[in-house]
Amino acid sequence: MAGSVQVEQGRRRRRRRQDSEQEILVAAGRLLRERPFRELTVDDLMAATSQSRTAFYRHFRSKDELVTAIL
């Protein structure tokens, strides 16, 4: 039984991580339609989400990696 609880917790963690990444990608796509890439900052991006700046770096090493993920 403990094993099934751990499996479910792992699934929830992965789902939250995927949701978090998706929120960042959607916000980035929206902001990039409004302004050039060079003007986009991580602070601006994360202000458009419900997450912290730290969350950005949990998912992406750089803005370049973020754009690669969008493409």
Secondary structure as the mmCIF struct_conf table of DSSP 4:
data_model
#
loop_
_struct_conf.conf_type_id
_struct_conf.id
_struct_conf.beg_label_comp_id
_struct_conf.beg_label_asym_id
_struct_conf.beg_label_seq_id
_struct_conf.end_label_comp_id
_struct_conf.end_label_asym_id
_struct_conf.end_label_seq_id
HELX_RH_AL_P HELX_RH_AL_P1 ALA A 2 GLU A 34
BEND BEND1 ARG A 35 ARG A 35
HELX_RH_3T_P HELX_RH_3T_P1 PHE A 37 GLU A 39
HELX_RH_AL_P HELX_RH_AL_P2 VAL A 42 ALA A 47
TURN_TY1_P TURN_TY1_P1 ALA A 48 ALA A 48
BEND BEND2 THR A 49 GLN A 51
HELX_RH_AL_P HELX_RH_AL_P3 ARG A 53 HIS A 59
BEND BEND3 ARG A 61 SER A 62
HELX_RH_AL_P HELX_RH_AL_P4 LYS A 63 ILE A 70
#
